[in-house]
Amino acid sequence: MRGKSGARRSGAAALLGLALATLVGGAAAAFPMASPVQSTTASLVSPGYTTVAETWRGQAACLTAQDASLAPRLAPLLVPPTGGGVTARIAGFDLRDQSPEAIAAFRALTRRLDKAIAKGKVSAPYSPCQDVTCALSTLVGPELAPRMLLLAMQYGYMTSDLGAEADRRWTARDLDLVLAALADLPQDWFAPADGRYRILLHRHTEAAIRVGAMAPSAGFLVALAGEGYPGVLIADGWDRINSRERRVVMVHELSHELQRKSPSRWRSAWRKAMKADRALSKATATPSSVSIYADTETGEDFAESIATYRYLPALLQTRAPSRYAFLRDTVFRGVEYLSETGCRPEPRMTIAGLATDIADR
């Protein structure tokens, strides 16, 4: 059995013989693959599995297809306003009659290239393209372009190595997986705000530096989300796990981003829910956490619980009924994933709206 683990730096940590990677003072949340954990070493109240990613087998209610059609989702975002759109010259392209959102996304996705052109380091591409889809397709190819635009315009994530430095470019298949993970969650958690975009890039070297040296027993780093930068860094361990595991890891990291934007009352309520579940666990001699990783720190408990609520809801409901209720009522706004019929269309909920809702409680 393979396991995944991680923690924030508070000194070297070990749990059931599992060495956990650690990070500096709350600056980031890492997700490394770890050494195997034998289930026979777990006590009666141990979660048993190292992470939710290790546990999930790919079945859940209301999953979004990984290869869902892009055109119907992207087209409404590209429609210019009535009376005419925006004209701009960006990265060597003369773009005309484009929506302001499309112009902003293209500018973010090509910012690094545009600066290099302005400094004379590279030549501007010659192309008759006058719309952002055509222009970006010229630069990164017709498969990546619509996916990158959708991630930027709908979710606020900048995924292009032409926008910021990256160790390598995404594949279309992996961007489909990222889009599926985002669609598995309530919409508008991560909508663009004031033209600012979060990064979602392969930065293997930077991720390793932020985590620091890992003991051989700690395995290999997959991804991390941090407060020192907006977004998620993908590490080289990403290539060593399968697509099912990547989907859960992505939801885990997205949950860290949501948590960091939440008000303090939310975090206080989460700790109370954890306390209630642990009291029940002690009384019944049953596990209260969904994974060993969840036991390492409150933030990891939250991220692992979000992933469990979405992909293994019955497990969370059984082990942690107080945390399940909090996520159902506050984070997922009443939407449950226990069955296909229970996945009602979710209300649109922004982080600002979530903060207002919690403040009213």
C-alpha positions in Angstrom: 0.0 0.0 0.0 1.3 3.4 -0.9 0.7 6.4 1.4 0.8 10.2 1.1 1.5 12.6 3.9 2.7 16.0 4.8 2.7 18.6 7.6 3.7 22.1 8.5 7.1 22.5 10.1 7.1 22.1 13.8 10.1 19.8 13.9 10.5 16.3 12.6 7.2 14.3 12.9 6.5 10.6 12.8 3.2 8.8 13.0 2.8 5.0 13.0 6.3 4.8 11.6 5.5 7.3 8.8 7.9 10.1 8.4 6.0 13.3 7.6 7.5 16.1 5.6 7.4 19.5 7.4 7.2 23.1 6.4 8.1 26.5 7.8 5.6 28.1 10.2 2.4 27.7 8.3 3.8 29.0 5.1 2.7 26.1 3.0 0.9 22.8 3.0 2.7 20.0 1.3 1.5 16.7 -0.1 4.3 14.2 -0.5 4.0 10.5 -1.2 5.3 8.6 1.7 6.6 5.2 2.7 4.1 2.3 3.0 2.1 2.0 6.2 0.9 -1.5 7.2 -2.7 -1.6 8.4 -1.6 -4.1 11.1 0.2 -1.3 12.9 -2.9 0.8 13.3 -4.7 0.9 16.6 -8.4 0.5 17.0 -9.0 4.3 16.8 -6.4 4.9 14.0 -7.8 6.1 10.6 -5.9 3.3 8.9 -5.2 4.9 5.6 -2.4 7.5 5.1 -4.5 9.9 2.9 -7.8 10.1 1.2 -6.0 10.0 -2.2 -4.8 6.6 -1.2 -8.2 5.4 -0.1 -10.4 6.6 -3.0 -11.1 4.1 -5.8 -12.7 6.5 -8.4 -16.4 6.0 -7.6 -18.5 8.9 -6.2 -21.8 10.6 -6.9 -22.2 13.4 -9.5 -18.6 13.2 -10.8 -17.7 15.5 -13.6 -16.3 13.8 -16.7 -12.6 14.5 -17.0 -13.0 15.1 -20.7 -16.2 17.3 -20.5 -16.7 19.5 -23.5 -14.9 22.8 -23.3 -16.8 24.8 -25.9 -20.1 25.2 -24.0 -18.3 26.2 -20.9 -15.9 28.7 -22.5 -18.1 30.3 -25.2 -20.3 32.4 -22.8 -17.1 33.9 -21.2 -15.8 35.0 -24.6 -18.8 37.0 -25.7 -17.9 40.7 -26.0 -20.2 43.3 -24.3 -23.0 44.9 -26.3 -21.7 47.8 -28.3 -18.3 46.4 -28.9 -15.4 44.8 -27.0 -11.9 45.6 -26.1 -9.0 46.2 -28.5 -5.4 45.6 -27.3 -2.0 44.6 -28.5 -0.6 41.8 -26.3 2.3 39.5 -26.9 2.5 40.6 -30.6 -1.2 40.0 -31.3 -3.6 42.7 -32.3 -6.7 41.6 -30.5 -10.0 43.2 -31.5 -13.6 43.2 -30.1 -12.8 40.9 -27.2 -14.5 40.7 -23.8 -12.6 42.5 -21.0 -12.4 39.2 -19.1 -10.8 37.5 -22.2 -8.3 40.3 -22.6 -7.3 40.1 -18.9 -6.9 36.3 -19.0 -4.8 36.4 -22.2 -2.6 39.1 -20.7 -2.0 37.0 -17.6 -1.4 33.9 -19.6 1.2 35.6 -21.8 2.7 38.2 -19.4 6.2 36.7 -19.3 6.3 36.4 -23.1 4.9 39.9 -23.6 7.7 41.3 -21.3 10.4 39.4 -23.3 9.0 40.8 -26.5 9.0 44.3 -25.1 12.7 44.0 -24.0 13.7 42.6 -27.5 14.7 39.2 -26.1 12.3 37.4 -28.4 10.5 38.3 -31.6 6.8 38.8 -31.7 5.0 36.0 -33.4 3.5 36.8 -36.8 -0.2 35.9 -36.8 -3.4 37.3 -38.3 -5.3 36.1 -35.1 -7.5 38.8 -33.6 -9.2 36.8 -30.9 -7.7 35.3 -27.7 -8.5 31.7 -28.5 -6.8 31.9 -31.9 -3.9 33.8 -30.5 -3.3 31.5 -27.5 -3.7 28.5 -29.8 -0.9 29.9 -31.9 1.3 30.0 -28.9 0.5 26.8 -26.9 -1.5 24.7 -29.4 -5.3 24.2 -29.9 -5.5 21.6 -27.1 -4.1 23.7 -24.3 -5.4 27.1 -25.3 -9.1 26.6 -24.4 -8.3 24.8 -21.2 -6.0 27.5 -20.0 -8.5 30.2 -20.9 -11.3 28.4 -19.0 -9.1 27.9 -16.0 -8.2 31.6 -16.0 -11.6 33.1 -16.8 -13.9 30.8 -14.7 -11.6 29.9 -11.8 -8.9 32.5 -11.7 -5.9 30.1 -12.2 -2.9 31.0 -14.4 -1.5 27.8 -15.9 0.7 29.0 -18.7 4.5 28.9 -18.7 4.3 32.0 -21.0 2.7 33.8 -18.1 5.1 32.9 -15.3 8.2 30.6 -15.0 7.5 26.9 -14.9 9.6 23.8 -15.0 7.4 22.4 -17.8 4.2 22.9 -19.6 0.9 21.2 -18.6 -0.5 18.4 -20.8 -4.1 18.7 -22.0 -5.0 15.5 -20.2 -3.8 16.9 -16.9 -5.6 20.2 -17.4 -8.8 18.2 -18.0 -8.2 16.5 -14.7 -7.7 19.8 -12.9 -10.9 21.1 -14.5 -12.8 18.0 -13.4 -11.5 18.5 -9.8 -12.6 22.1 -9.8 -16.0 21.1 -11.2 -16.4 18.5 -8.5 -16.5 21.4 -6.0 -19.1 24.2 -5.5 -18.7 26.7 -8.3 -17.4 30.2 -7.6 -15.1 29.2 -4.8 -12.2 30.5 -6.8 -13.6 33.0 -9.3 -11.1 35.7 -10.5 -11.0 38.7 -8.2 -9.9 42.2 -9.5 -7.9 40.8 -12.3 -5.7 38.8 -10.0 -4.8 35.2 -10.9 -3.5 32.4 -8.7 -0.7 30.3 -10.2 -1.1 26.6 -10.9 2.2 25.6 -12.4 4.8 22.8 -12.5 7.5 24.3 -10.3 9.4 21.3 -9.0 12.5 23.0 -7.9 10.7 25.8 -6.0 8.4 23.3 -4.4 11.3 21.3 -3.1 13.1 24.4 -1.8 10.0 25.5 0.1 9.6 22.2 1.7 13.2 21.7 2.5 15.2 18.5 2.7 13.0 15.4 3.0 14.2 12.3 4.7 14.3 9.3 2.3 11.5 7.7 4.4 9.3 10.7 3.7 8.9 9.7 0.1 8.5 12.3 -2.7 6.7 15.6 -2.9 3.5 15.8 -5.1 2.1 19.3 -4.6 1.8 22.2 -2.1 -0.3 25.3 -1.6 1.1 28.2 0.4 0.5 31.6 1.8 3.8 33.0 0.5 2.3 32.9 -3.0 -1.2 32.7 -4.4 -2.0 29.2 -5.8 -0.6 25.7 -6.0 2.8 24.4 -7.0 3.1 21.0 -8.6 6.2 19.0 -7.7 7.9 16.2 -9.6 6.1 13.5 -7.6 3.0 14.4 -9.6 4.2 12.1 -12.4 4.5 9.2 -10.0 0.9 9.0 -9.0 -2.2 8.0 -11.1 -4.9 10.3 -12.4 -7.4 9.2 -9.7 -4.9 10.2 -7.0 -4.1 13.5 -8.7 -7.7 14.4 -8.7 -8.0 14.0 -4.9 -4.7 15.8 -4.4 -5.9 18.7 -6.4 -9.1 19.0 -4.3 -7.0 18.7 -1.2 -4.8 21.7 -2.3 -7.8 23.7 -3.4 -9.3 23.2 0.0 -6.2 24.8 1.6 -6.7 27.8 -0.6 -10.4 28.1 0.4 -9.5 27.7 4.1 -6.9 30.5 4.0 -9.5 32.9 2.7 -12.1 32.0 5.3 -12.8 34.1 8.4 -11.5 33.2 11.8 -15.0 32.2 13.0 -14.9 29.4 10.5 -11.6 28.0 11.8 -12.9 28.2 15.3 -16.1 26.4 14.4 -14.0 23.7 12.7 -11.9 23.1 15.8 -15.1 22.7 17.8 -16.4 20.2 15.3 -13.1 18.3 15.6 -13.3 18.3 19.4 -16.9 16.9 19.3 -15.9 14.2 16.9 -12.9 13.2 19.0 -15.1 13.0 22.1 -17.4 10.6 20.2 -14.4 8.6 19.0 -13.1 8.2 22.5 -16.5 7.1 23.8 -17.0 4.6 21.0 -13.3 3.5 20.4 -13.7 4.3 16.7 -11.6 6.5 14.4 -12.6 10.2 14.2 -10.3 11.2 11.4 -10.5 10.2 7.7 -6.7 9.6 7.3 -3.5 9.5 9.2 -2.5 12.7 7.4 -5.6 14.4 8.7 -4.3 13.8 12.3 -1.2 15.8 11.7 -2.6 19.4 11.8 -6.0 21.2 11.8 -5.5 22.5 8.3 -4.7 19.1 6.9 -7.7 17.7 8.7 -9.9 20.3 7.0 -8.4 19.6 3.5 -8.6 15.8 3.9 -12.2 16.1 5.2 -13.2 18.3 2.2 -11.9 15.6 -0.1 -13.7 12.9 1.9 -17.0 14.8 1.9 -16.8 15.0 -1.9 -15.5 11.5 -2.8 -16.2 9.3 0.2 -19.0 11.1 2.1 -20.3 8.1 3.9 -16.9 7.6 5.5 -16.8 11.2 6.8 -20.4 11.0 8.0 -19.7 7.9 10.0 -16.4 8.9 11.5 -16.8 12.6 11.9 -20.5 13.5 12.0 -19.9 17.0 13.5 -17.3 17.9 10.8 -19.7 16.4 8.1 -22.5 18.6 9.3 -20.3 21.7 9.3 -19.2 21.1 5.7 -22.7 20.3 4.6 -24.3 23.3 6.1 -21.6 25.9 5.7 -19.1 25.0 2.9 -21.3 23.0 0.5 -24.5 24.9 1.3 -26.7 21.8 1.8 -25.4 19.8 -1.2 -24.6 16.2 -0.3 -22.9 13.5 -2.4 -24.2 10.4 -0.7 -26.2 9.5 -3.8 -26.8 10.7 -7.3 -30.2 12.0 -6.4 -28.8 14.0 -3.5 -26.4 16.1 -5.6 -28.7 19.0 -6.1 -27.6 21.9 -8.2 -25.4 23.9 -5.9 -26.1 27.5 -5.2 -23.6 30.0 -6.4 -21.4 30.8 -3.4 -18.4 33.2 -3.4 -15.8 33.3 -0.6 -17.1 36.8 0.2 -20.6 35.4 0.5 -19.3 32.5 2.6 -17.7 35.0 5.0 -21.0 36.9 5.3 -22.9 33.8 5.9 -20.6 32.7 8.7 -20.6 36.2 10.3 -24.4 36.0 10.5 -24.3 32.7 12.4 
